Amino acid sequence: MAKLNFGGVTEEVVTREEFPLEKAREVLKDDTIAILGYGIQGPGQSLNLRDNGFNVIVGQRKGGKTWEKAVADGWVPGETLFDIEEACEKATIIEYLLSDAGQIDQWPTVKKHLTKGKALYYSHGFGITFQDRTGEVPPTDVDVILVAPKGSGTSLRTMFLEGRGLNCSFAVGQDATGKAYERTIALGVGIGAGYLFETTFKRETWSDLTGERGTLMGAIQGLLLAQYETLRENGHTPSEAFNETVEELTQSLGPMFGEKGMDWMYANCSTTAQRGALDWMGPFHDAAKPVFEKLYNSVKTGHEAQVSIDSNSKPDYREKLNAELKALHESEMWQTGQTVRTLRPERN
């Protein structure tokens, strides 16, 4: 591992320079990797592995939209595309990329084919961390490993095609073969990781659930909506409110602090903006910190996991979810955003 300094804290990470693709191919040359699920992470990981020269097959329920999507992406039924059970039979490494609810549902089938020496791979630690609720208790004679891309499967694929890598965390939960570490890193390199940083199944789960509910999705939507509503209630037009709330953040400032950091973005804004940002970041921090502490505790105690399991197991879950997403889509702020996006200048 390479030792890097992160703001005064030393951390060991794995880079592609020290564990190149050629080494990853050598480690997994005798393995058949089955990707179970072709929804969020499945397409990106399977296509990247295939393009990188690994022996990959896909396991998916027959007849659905995702089966047809896999066929459209070049997976051939009976050759590289199989139903879930047959893929499990053929695999030496099972990438368990179904949804959390799907994993619970398919676990009896998958467990039956976890024979000695195989590896069970996750990209989210939910099923193992909350195994008292999910029932996902692997046999003791298989490797249990994790590589978690810090972004969607779509981003993983897009960045791969651009010649870049998406950072990933990794963990070894159970090393039955003595090869679990090398298998894990090789798979991370194979799916297109930028660099890999070590975690545990629990830490990955707790940070991921907190992030999704926090700054990555839940908190950002709540924060954007609060500012948008305040501007609208004070007489600003939808276009002005959206541009000041969302468009400038995503199109101008976000790329700047993503490239070189928040301090660099501050330095490239007006002194008025700098002064205001520095003065107001404290009150926003103080208001949000108790909410994040409450959120993290809800995640760590398993409450959020149980809410997800209970919700996702209801027969009308999909209909209710679609109704909530439809309401979000049809809200004034995001309808305004839909119009604003059509006015962005085309890139040459």
N, C-alpha and C positions, 0 to 999 in steps of 0.2 A: 504494500500500500504506500501511496505517496502521502507525506505529511504536509498539510497546508495550514496557513494561519488565517483564521476567520475573525477579524476584529479583536485579536489578542487571545483567541481560543484556538488551540491546535487540534486539528481533526485529521484522521486518516481517511483518504478516499482512494478509489481505484479509477485510473484513467485508461483511455484506449491506447495510450503510448506504452504503458507497462503491461497491458493485457490486450494485445492487438487481435484483430479479427482472425488472423491465421491461427493463433493459439486457441481461440474459442472454437474454431472449426475442428481442430485436432482433439480437444477435450470431448466434443460431442459427436465425433465421427461415427460412432457405433449406436447412437441414440436415434429413436424415432420420437419426434415431439408432436403431441396431439394438442391442438388448440380447441378447448371445449367452449363453445359460445362464439357467436359472430355478431355481437352487438356493439358495445362501447370500445373495449380494448382488443377484442379478437381480430378484427380486420388489420389494424395497424401492426400488431405484433406478428401475426402470421405472415403477412406480406413482406415485412422487413426481414424476417427469418428466411423466408423463401428466396428473396432477392440476394441475401447474404450467403446462400449456398448450403443451408441446413436441410435436413430431412424432416419435412413438416407435413402433417395432415390436419384436417379440420373435422371436428365432431359437432354436429348440429342436429336439432330436431328436423325431421324431414317435412317438407310441404309448406313451411312458413316463408315469410318475406326474407328473413335472414338466410335461409337456405338458398333462396333464389339470388340473393346478394352475393353469397359465396360463389355460386356458379358464375355469376357475371364477372367476378374478380379472377376467374380462371381456375377455380378448384373443381376437379372433375369427379362426379359421383362414381363411387366404386374404385377410384384410383387414389385420389387425395382428399375426397370428401365422403364422410360416412356418418351414420347415425352415432349418437353419443356412446352407446355401449360398444359398438364395433371399433370405434376410435380408441376407446380405453383398452380394449384387448390388444390392439396393435402397438400401442405406445409403450415406450420405456420412461418417458417424461410426460406427465399429464399437466397441461396448463389449464387450471380451473378458472376460466374467465367468464363464467355465467354470472348473472346478477346474484346478489346475496340471497334473494328469495329462490332463484333458480338453483343455486348451490345446495340449499337445504333440501329442495325437492329431488334433486338428482343424486344426492349423497349415497343412498343405498346402492345404486348402480355403479357409481364410481368406486366406492370402497371395495366392492366385490372384485375389482380388477387391479387393486393396489397390491400386487404381489411383490415378494422380496426383491429388493434392489432397485425398484422403480423410484421415481421422484414425483412428488405432488407439489406443483408450483402454483403460487397465488400472486396476484397483483394488488391485493388488498387483504389485510390481516383479519378482517371481520369474522370470518367463519371459524378461524382457529382461536382468536382472542375470546370470543363469546361462545365457545364450543359447548358450554353447559346449556346454552339456549338453542344453538344450531344443530347439535348432535354430530358435528364434524370432528371426530376423534380418529386420526389415521392410525394404521397398524404401526408397531414399533420398528419394523424392519424395512421401512421406506424413508427416503429423504423427504423432509418437508421444508420448502424453501420459498422465498419471496423476492420478486423484483417489482417495485411499484413506480411506474413513470409519474413524474410530477407534472401531469397534464393529461389531456384526453388522448384516446387512441388516434383521433384525427390529427392532433398536433404532433404526436409521435411519428405518424406516417408523413405528414407534410414536411417536418424538419428533416427526416431521413432523406426524402427526395431532393431537398435543398442542400444536402451534404452536411447537415448539422446534426446535433444530437440533443435529445431531451434528457435532462438530469433525472436520475432514478435513485431511490433508496433500495437497499437489499437486506435480507436477513436469512439466517439459517436457523430454523426452528428445531430441526431434528436431523442429525447426521448419522444415518444408519450404514452408509457405504464407505465412509471415509473420503468421499469425493464430493460431498454436498457443496462445499465452498466453491470449488472450481466449476462445478455445474452451474451454480448460481451466477457467478461472474460471467461465465461464457454465455449464458442465456441473456444476461443484461447487455453484453456487447452485441450479441446477435440481434436483439430487438431494436438496437439503435440508441443505446444510452449515451449521454454526453459524458458525464462522470457518475460514479456510483458511490453513495455514502451509506455507511452501515447503520442499521436500526434494529429493532426487535419487532415481532409481530404486534405486540401491545402498543409500542410507541407509534408505529406506523398507523395503526387503527385510530388511536386517540388523536394524533395530529391531523389525520385525514378527515375524520368526522368533524373535528373542530374547524378546520380550514373550509370545508364545504359549507358549513353553517355560518361561518364567519366571513373573513375578508374575500374569499374566493367567490361566494355566491350569495348567501343569505344577508350578511351585513352590508355588502356593497349595494345590493338592491334596496335595502332599507334606507341606507344613507343617501343614495341617489334620489330616491323617491321623496325623502324628507326635504332635500334642498329644492327639487323641482316643484313640489307643492308650495313651498314657502315663496318662491319666485312668482308662481302663478297667482297665488293669493294676494300678492302685492302688485298685480297689474302687468306683469311681464307676459309677453306672448309665448305660445308653446315653442316656437322656433328659438326664441331667445333663451328661454328657460332650459331647453334641451341642449343647446349649444354650450351654454355656460356650465351645465351639470355633467353631461355625458360626452359630447363630441370633442370638446377640448381635452378632456381627460384621456380618452381612448386614442384620439388621432394625433395629439401633439405632446402632451405632458407624459403620458404613460410610456410611450416609446423612449422618451428622454431618460426617465429614471430607471427604465428597464435596461438601458444601455450602459449607463455609468453611475447610477445611484441618485438618491433623492437630493443629496447636497449639490450635485452637478446640475440637476434640474432647477433647484432653487437659484443657483448662481446664474442661470440663463433666463431668469424672469426679472421683471422690473423690481426696483427697490421697494416699491409700494407693496407688490405681491409678496416679496420676501418678508417684509416686516409683519404683514398681516398673517402669513402662514406660520411664522415663528411664534407669534403671540397667541394664535388660536389652536395650535396643535396640542397645547397643554389641556385646555378645557375639553377638547374632543377626546383626548386620551383618558382624562379623569371620568368622563361620562361613560366611555365605552368599556373601560377596564373591568368594572364590576359585572357587566354583561358577559364579557369573555370568561371571567372566572366562573360564573354560574353555568355557562355553556360547557366549559371544560369539565366541570364536576358532573354535569349531566351525562357527558360522554363517558367519563371514567367509571362511573357507577353502573353503566350499562343501561341507563334509562333510555338514551337515544337509540341504542340498538334494539331494545324491546319495542319501542314505538315503531321503528322501521319494520321489524319482523311482524308485528301485529297488523300494521297497515298494509304491507305488501301481500299478506296472506288472505286478505278479504277478496271475495270473488268480484266485487265491483271496483277494485283498486284502480285498474287502468282507466275506467270511465271517470272516476272522481279526479284522478291525476290530470287527465286530459282537460277536464273542465277548469281546473285551477290554472293550468298552463294557458288555456284559451283566454281566461280572464286577464292574465298577465299580458298576453299578446295584444289584447284589445284595449288595454289601458291607454289613456291619453299620452302618457310619456313615451311608451314604446310604439304607438301609432305615429307619433311625431317623429320618432327615430327612424321608422321605416321610410317616411317621406324625406327626411334629411339625408339619409344614406343614398338616395337616388340623385341627390344634387352634388355629391362629391365629384370633383374633377376626375376624369379617367386618367390612369397612369399610362404614360407613353411606353 
